[in-house]
Amino acid sequence: MNIGIVGDTHIPFEKKGYLDFCYETFIKYKVDTVVHIGDLVDFHSISTHWDADPDGFSPKEELDKSRKRLLSWYKAFPKVQVMIGNHDERLMRAAIKHGLSAHYFRELPELFGFPKGWDYSFDCYRHGVRFFHGMGFGGQYAHIRASVEHGQSVVMGHIHSNFGVAYSASEKNLVFGLAVGCGIDRHTYAFKYGRDFRRKPIIGCGVVVENGKVAHAIPMDLE
């Protein structure tokens, strides 16, 4: 089982060509299982923490554009395990903030019409490797700390400027931490907050091969 990992897409603010890049990379590595590492959609217009851009999409416009963009992903990847990211939870957080029961709202699979082969979970395990979005870990070396603290190999996204693989060994085992970067377009208004950040988002994806023993971080050629 070779596993391909799609980085944070924040649809509808994903990088042009990112879908094709992931598809071609997964073909090259003969991937048969695809995991989306979380933050599938952005929900910029309903953020309860950051002010939404008043000149941006309305909630209805963003929802419609996201639904339309996702159709191409459904066609390219009929089966995907989607991790729950912090942006994916914005809808429920907005409901809680305004005192509305979550029962009044639809989960992402229903809201965006996930096809039969798409599933949705907080984390998943394949060949002893834990795949999760990365919430709870921060900083430049978050993926390394996550693998050490978990005592197992991990794959995460969440921090857009983190990218790469780091291995650590004990007397008994070897584990890795893989940060897959992201697939966002940092020039869109949704990411205006990062304009002055020194460390910029790294566009890429990941692959785990050899029954979970080896990981690769594959950067997208932006030229």
C-alpha positions as CSV (number, residue, x, y, z in Angstrom):
1,M,0.0,0.0,0.0
2,N,1.5,3.3,-1.1
3,I,-0.2,6.3,0.4
4,G,-0.5,9.8,-1.1
5,I,-1.1,12.8,1.1
6,V,-2.8,16.0,-0.1
7,G,-1.9,19.1,1.9
8,D,-4.2,21.8,3.2
9,T,-6.2,23.0,0.2
10,H,-8.5,25.6,1.8
11,I,-10.9,25.4,-1.1
12,P,-11.8,27.7,-2.9
13,F,-8.4,29.3,-2.3
14,E,-6.2,26.5,-3.5
15,K,-3.2,26.9,-5.8
16,K,-3.9,26.7,-9.5
17,G,-2.4,23.4,-10.8
18,Y,-2.2,21.8,-7.3
19,L,-4.8,19.1,-8.1
20,D,-2.9,18.1,-11.3
21,F,0.4,18.1,-9.3
22,C,-1.0,15.7,-6.7
23,Y,-2.6,13.5,-9.3
24,E,0.6,13.2,-11.3
25,T,2.8,12.6,-8.2
26,F,0.5,9.9,-7.0
27,I,0.6,8.2,-10.4
28,K,4.4,8.3,-10.3
29,Y,4.6,6.7,-6.9
30,K,1.8,4.1,-7.7
31,V,-0.3,5.4,-4.9
32,D,-3.4,3.3,-4.1
33,T,-4.6,5.1,-1.0
34,V,-5.2,8.9,-0.7
35,V,-5.4,10.9,2.5
36,H,-6.3,14.6,2.6
37,I,-4.5,16.0,5.7
38,G,-7.3,18.5,6.6
39,D,-8.5,22.0,6.0
40,L,-10.2,20.8,2.9
41,V,-12.2,24.0,2.8
42,D,-11.5,27.5,4.2
43,F,-14.8,28.9,5.4
44,H,-13.2,32.4,5.4
45,S,-16.5,34.2,5.3
46,I,-17.8,32.6,8.6
47,S,-14.6,32.8,10.7
48,T,-15.3,33.4,14.4
49,H,-11.7,34.3,15.2
50,W,-10.6,36.5,12.3
51,D,-12.5,39.2,10.6
52,A,-13.7,38.3,7.2
53,D,-12.7,40.5,4.3
54,P,-15.8,42.7,3.6
55,D,-14.9,42.7,-0.1
56,G,-14.6,38.9,-0.3
57,F,-17.1,36.2,-1.1
58,S,-20.3,36.1,0.9
59,P,-20.9,32.8,2.8
60,K,-23.3,31.7,0.0
61,E,-20.8,32.6,-2.7
62,E,-17.9,30.8,-0.9
63,L,-20.0,27.7,-0.4
64,D,-21.1,27.6,-4.1
65,K,-17.5,28.1,-5.3
66,S,-16.2,25.4,-2.9
67,R,-18.8,22.9,-4.1
68,K,-17.9,23.6,-7.7
69,R,-14.1,23.3,-7.1
70,L,-14.6,20.0,-5.2
71,L,-16.2,18.3,-8.2
72,S,-12.7,18.1,-9.9
73,W,-11.2,16.5,-6.8
74,Y,-14.0,14.0,-6.6
75,K,-13.4,13.0,-10.2
76,A,-9.6,12.8,-9.9
77,F,-9.7,10.8,-6.6
78,P,-12.8,8.6,-6.2
79,K,-11.6,7.4,-2.7
80,V,-10.1,9.8,-0.1
81,Q,-9.8,9.7,3.7
82,V,-10.3,13.3,4.8
83,M,-8.8,14.5,8.1
84,I,-10.8,17.1,10.1
85,G,-8.9,20.4,10.2
86,N,-9.4,23.5,12.2
87,H,-10.9,25.4,9.2
88,D,-13.3,22.5,8.5
89,E,-14.7,23.0,12.0
90,R,-15.4,26.7,11.6
91,L,-19.0,26.1,10.8
92,M,-19.6,24.2,14.0
93,R,-17.7,26.8,16.0
94,A,-19.8,29.6,14.6
95,A,-22.9,27.6,15.6
96,I,-21.7,27.2,19.2
97,K,-20.7,30.9,19.4
98,H,-24.2,32.0,18.5
99,G,-25.8,29.4,20.8
100,L,-27.1,27.2,18.0
101,S,-27.2,23.4,18.4
102,A,-25.0,21.5,16.0
103,H,-28.0,19.5,15.1
104,Y,-29.2,22.4,13.0
105,F,-26.2,22.1,10.7
106,R,-24.9,19.5,8.2
107,E,-21.5,17.9,8.5
108,L,-19.0,18.4,5.6
109,P,-19.8,15.1,3.8
110,E,-23.4,16.1,3.5
111,L,-22.8,19.9,3.0
112,F,-20.4,19.3,0.1
113,G,-21.9,16.1,-1.3
114,F,-19.0,13.8,-0.6
115,P,-19.0,10.8,-3.0
116,K,-19.4,7.3,-1.7
117,G,-15.6,6.7,-1.6
118,W,-14.8,9.8,0.5
119,D,-14.7,9.4,4.3
120,Y,-14.2,11.9,7.1
121,S,-12.4,11.4,10.5
122,F,-10.2,13.2,13.0
123,D,-7.3,10.9,12.3
124,C,-6.5,7.5,10.8
125,Y,-3.8,4.8,10.9
126,R,-2.2,3.0,8.0
127,H,0.7,0.6,8.6
128,G,1.3,2.0,12.1
129,V,1.6,5.6,10.8
130,R,-0.8,8.2,12.3
131,F,-2.3,10.7,9.9
132,F,-3.9,13.8,11.4
133,H,-4.2,17.5,10.7
134,G,-1.7,18.7,13.3
135,M,-3.8,20.7,15.7
136,G,-2.1,20.8,19.1
137,F,1.4,21.1,17.6
138,G,3.1,24.4,16.5
139,G,6.4,25.8,15.5
140,Q,8.9,25.0,12.8
141,Y,9.6,21.5,14.0
142,A,6.1,20.4,15.0
143,H,6.2,17.3,12.9
144,I,9.3,16.1,14.6
145,R,7.9,16.7,18.1
146,A,4.7,15.0,17.1
147,S,6.5,11.8,16.1
148,V,8.7,11.8,19.2
149,E,5.8,12.5,21.6
150,H,3.6,9.9,19.9
151,G,6.4,7.3,19.7
152,Q,5.4,6.5,16.2
153,S,5.6,7.8,12.6
154,V,3.1,10.7,11.9
155,V,2.0,12.7,8.9
156,M,0.5,16.2,9.4
157,G,-0.2,19.5,7.7
158,H,-1.7,22.5,9.5
159,I,1.4,24.7,9.5
160,H,1.8,25.8,5.9
161,S,5.5,26.7,6.0
162,N,6.5,23.3,7.5
163,F,7.7,20.8,4.9
164,G,9.9,17.7,4.9
165,V,10.7,14.4,6.6
166,A,12.7,13.9,9.8
167,Y,13.6,10.5,11.2
168,S,14.4,9.7,14.8
169,A,15.6,6.4,16.3
170,S,15.6,4.6,19.6
171,E,17.3,1.4,20.4
172,K,14.2,-0.5,19.2
173,N,12.6,1.4,16.4
174,L,12.8,4.1,13.7
175,V,10.0,6.7,13.2
176,F,9.5,9.7,11.0
177,G,7.6,12.9,11.1
178,L,6.3,14.1,7.7
179,A,5.0,17.6,7.2
180,V,3.3,17.8,3.8
181,G,3.1,21.6,3.3
182,C,-0.1,22.8,1.7
183,G,-1.8,23.6,-1.6
184,I,-3.0,27.2,-1.1
185,D,-2.7,30.3,-3.1
186,R,-1.1,32.7,-0.7
187,H,-1.9,35.7,-3.0
188,T,-5.6,35.4,-2.4
189,Y,-7.3,37.6,0.2
190,A,-7.9,34.7,2.5
191,F,-4.2,34.6,3.3
192,K,-3.5,38.3,3.4
193,Y,-2.7,37.8,7.1
194,G,0.6,36.1,6.1
195,R,1.9,38.8,3.9
196,D,4.6,39.9,6.3
197,F,5.5,36.5,7.5
198,R,9.1,35.6,6.8
199,R,8.4,31.9,6.3
200,K,6.1,31.5,3.4
201,P,3.8,28.5,2.6
202,I,5.4,25.6,0.9
203,I,3.3,24.0,-1.8
204,G,3.7,20.2,-1.9
205,C,2.3,16.8,-1.0
206,G,3.6,13.7,0.6
207,V,4.0,10.0,-0.1
208,V,4.4,7.1,2.3
209,V,5.8,3.8,0.9
210,E,7.3,0.5,1.8
211,N,4.5,-0.4,4.3
212,G,4.8,2.8,6.3
213,K,8.6,2.7,6.7
214,V,9.6,5.4,4.2
215,A,8.2,8.9,3.6
216,H,8.8,11.5,0.9
217,A,7.9,15.2,0.8
218,I,7.4,16.3,-2.8
219,P,7.5,20.0,-3.5
220,M,5.5,21.5,-6.4
221,D,7.6,23.2,-9.1
222,L,6.1,26.7,-9.1
223,E,8.0,27.6,-12.3
